[in-house]
Amino acid sequence: MTDASAHPGDPHYITRSGWLRAAVLGANDGIVSVSSLIVGVAAADPNPGAVVIAGVAGLCAGAMSMAAGEYVSVSSQSDIEQADILREKRALEEFPEEELAELAAIYREKGLSDETALVVAKELTEYDALGSHVRDELGLSEVHTANPTQAALASGATFSVAAAIPLLAALAAPVGSIIPVVLLVTVITLAALGALGAKAGAAPVMRATLRVVVWGVFAMAVTAAVGWLFGVTVG
């Protein structure tokens, strides 16, 4: 991949999309799920011991679940990609002329003339036939190729770090104030998470922040309502 750029001071951030997606997903799930769990349990039973046990269990189980889920799902994506690449490799060996015509047709659809499209297809086939078809026919590249281990590590690690925040808030909160303290800390953390994710991807900060905060608060509100209902029923 070439290092040349027409705007070296303003680089593209698409290369971060793989790990950033997993990291944001893990962090958001960590803060929201564990905060929701703590708020829900506290609404049903304000005993600090029960709240902490629930939070620790949620953190451990959630981190393992996120890492395993990311690894399995991204591995499935990688398996599909590799299977398609293998089929394309076989097709190039068995039907080279048909594959050349297919590549030329792709370039015609992109706006090249018939003659130019055929010339480009021939030259790219001579240079790297499989790579050209993988990139232009399948739409795969080094940037978008699935990386299960990277996704699993990013998701599991960020989940653990984010989930520890509401748990620590619950531990530090005065007796009887767990819910408001956890809610306040969570909203602040969600806002910071949204802004940080947007900054890392050079995206609009306000829109990302609002999206994360609104959905996080909604999830906690639903869980708190469920916890309150069960608490009333049990009591």
C-alpha positions in Angstrom: 0.0 0.0 0.0 1.4 3.3 -1.1 2.3 6.0 1.5 1.8 8.8 -1.0 -1.0 11.3 -0.1 -2.3 14.5 -1.6 -3.1 15.7 2.0 -0.5 14.2 4.4 -1.6 16.6 7.1 -5.2 15.4 7.0 -5.0 11.6 6.8 -7.9 9.2 6.2 -9.2 7.3 9.2 -10.9 4.3 7.5 -8.0 2.1 8.5 -9.2 2.4 12.1 -12.7 1.2 11.3 -12.1 -2.5 12.3 -10.7 -2.1 15.8 -12.5 1.2 16.5 -15.9 -0.4 15.8 -15.1 -3.3 18.2 -13.7 -0.9 20.8 -16.6 1.4 20.8 -19.1 -1.5 20.9 -17.2 -3.1 23.8 -17.0 0.2 25.8 -20.5 1.2 25.2 -21.9 -2.3 26.1 -19.7 -2.4 29.2 -20.8 1.0 30.6 -24.5 0.5 29.6 -25.0 -3.2 30.5 -23.2 -3.0 33.9 -24.8 0.3 34.8 -28.2 -1.0 33.8 -27.6 -4.2 35.9 -26.5 -2.2 38.9 -29.4 0.2 38.7 -31.8 -2.6 38.1 -30.6 -4.6 41.1 -30.4 -1.5 43.3 -34.0 -0.7 42.4 -35.1 -4.1 43.5 -32.7 -4.5 46.5 -30.6 -1.5 47.6 -28.3 -3.8 49.6 -24.8 -2.6 48.6 -23.4 -6.2 48.8 -25.9 -7.5 46.3 -25.3 -4.6 44.0 -21.5 -5.1 44.0 -21.8 -8.8 43.5 -24.1 -8.2 40.5 -21.7 -5.6 39.1 -18.7 -7.8 39.3 -20.5 -10.8 37.8 -21.8 -8.6 35.0 -18.3 -7.2 34.3 -16.6 -10.7 34.2 -19.4 -12.4 32.2 -19.8 -9.5 29.9 -16.1 -9.1 29.0 -15.8 -12.8 28.2 -19.1 -12.8 26.2 -18.1 -9.7 24.2 -14.6 -11.1 23.4 -15.9 -14.5 22.5 -18.8 -13.1 20.5 -16.6 -10.7 18.5 -14.1 -13.5 17.8 -16.8 -15.9 16.6 -18.7 -13.4 14.5 -15.7 -11.8 12.9 -14.2 -15.3 12.3 -17.4 -16.2 10.5 -17.0 -13.1 8.3 -13.4 -14.1 7.7 -14.4 -17.6 6.7 -16.8 -16.2 4.1 -14.2 -13.8 2.7 -11.6 -16.6 2.4 -14.1 -18.9 0.8 -15.0 -16.3 -1.8 -11.3 -15.6 -2.5 -10.7 -19.3 -3.0 -13.6 -19.5 -5.4 -12.2 -16.5 -7.3 -8.8 -18.1 -7.5 -10.2 -21.3 -9.0 -12.3 -19.3 -11.5 -9.2 -17.5 -12.6 -7.4 -20.8 -13.2 -10.3 -22.4 -15.0 -11.9 -19.5 -16.9 -9.3 -16.8 -17.4 -11.0 -15.2 -20.4 -14.4 -14.9 -18.7 -12.8 -13.4 -15.6 -10.9 -10.9 -17.7 -14.2 -9.9 -19.4 -15.9 -9.6 -16.0 -13.1 -7.3 -14.7 -13.4 -5.1 -17.8 -17.1 -4.9 -17.3 -16.6 -3.7 -13.7 -14.4 -0.9 -14.9 -16.9 0.1 -17.7 -19.5 0.4 -15.0 -17.1 2.7 -13.1 -17.1 5.1 -16.1 -14.2 3.9 -18.4 -14.7 3.4 -22.1 -14.8 -0.1 -23.5 -11.2 0.2 -24.8 -9.7 1.7 -21.7 -11.6 -0.8 -19.4 -10.2 -3.7 -21.3 -6.6 -2.3 -21.3 -6.8 -1.6 -17.5 -8.3 -5.1 -16.9 -5.5 -6.8 -18.9 -2.7 -4.8 -17.2 -4.0 -5.4 -13.7 -4.5 -9.1 -14.5 -0.9 -9.4 -15.6 0.2 -7.5 -12.5 -2.0 -9.3 -9.9 -5.1 -11.1 -11.2 -6.3 -12.4 -7.9 -5.7 -9.2 -6.0 -7.6 -7.2 -8.7 -10.6 -9.4 -8.6 -10.6 -9.5 -4.8 -10.5 -5.8 -4.6 -12.8 -4.7 -7.4 -15.2 -7.7 -7.7 -15.5 -8.8 -4.1 -14.9 -5.4 -2.6 -12.3 -6.6 -0.2 -9.0 -4.9 0.8 -6.4 -4.9 3.6 -8.4 -2.1 5.4 -11.7 -4.0 5.5 -10.4 -7.6 5.9 -11.8 -9.2 9.0 -9.4 -9.7 12.0 -11.0 -11.8 14.7 -8.2 -11.6 17.3 -8.0 -7.8 17.0 -11.8 -7.4 17.3 -12.0 -9.8 20.3 -9.1 -8.1 22.2 -10.4 -4.6 21.5 -14.0 -5.4 22.5 -13.1 -7.4 25.6 -10.6 -4.9 26.9 -12.7 -1.8 26.4 -15.8 -3.6 27.9 -13.8 -4.3 31.1 -12.5 -0.8 31.4 -15.8 0.8 30.8 -17.8 -1.6 33.0 -15.4 -0.9 35.9 -16.5 2.7 36.0 -20.1 2.3 37.2 -18.9 -0.5 39.5 -16.5 1.8 41.2 -19.1 4.5 41.3 -21.5 2.0 43.1 -18.7 1.1 45.6 -18.0 4.8 46.3 -21.6 5.9 46.6 -23.2 6.5 50.0 -25.7 4.0 51.2 -29.1 4.8 49.6 -27.6 6.9 46.8 -26.3 4.2 44.5 -28.8 4.8 41.7 -28.4 8.6 41.3 -24.6 8.3 41.6 -24.3 5.5 39.1 -26.7 7.3 36.7 -24.7 10.6 36.9 -21.3 8.9 36.4 -22.7 6.8 33.6 -24.1 9.7 31.7 -20.8 11.6 32.0 -18.9 8.5 30.9 -21.2 7.9 27.9 -20.8 11.5 26.8 -17.0 11.1 27.0 -17.1 7.8 25.2 -19.2 9.3 22.3 -16.8 12.2 22.0 -13.7 10.0 22.2 -15.0 7.6 19.5 -15.9 10.5 17.2 -12.5 12.1 17.7 -10.7 8.8 17.0 -12.6 8.5 13.7 -12.6 12.2 12.9 -16.5 12.2 12.9 -18.9 14.8 14.1 -18.6 14.9 17.9 -22.0 16.2 18.9 -24.0 13.7 16.9 -22.0 10.8 18.2 -22.2 12.0 21.8 -25.9 12.4 21.7 -26.4 9.0 20.1 -24.4 7.2 22.8 -26.0 9.1 25.7 -29.6 8.9 24.5 -29.5 5.1 23.9 -27.5 4.4 27.0 -30.0 6.4 29.2 -32.9 4.6 27.6 -31.4 1.2 28.3 -30.8 2.1 31.9 -34.3 3.5 32.3 -35.9 0.3 31.0 -33.7 -1.9 33.2 -34.4 0.2 36.3 -38.1 0.0 35.6 -37.9 -3.8 35.4 -35.9 -4.0 38.6 -38.4 -1.7 40.4 -41.3 -3.9 39.2 -39.6 -7.1 40.4 -38.7 -5.5 43.6 -42.3 -4.5 44.3 -43.5 -7.9 43.3 -41.0 -9.7 45.6 -41.5 -7.3 48.4 
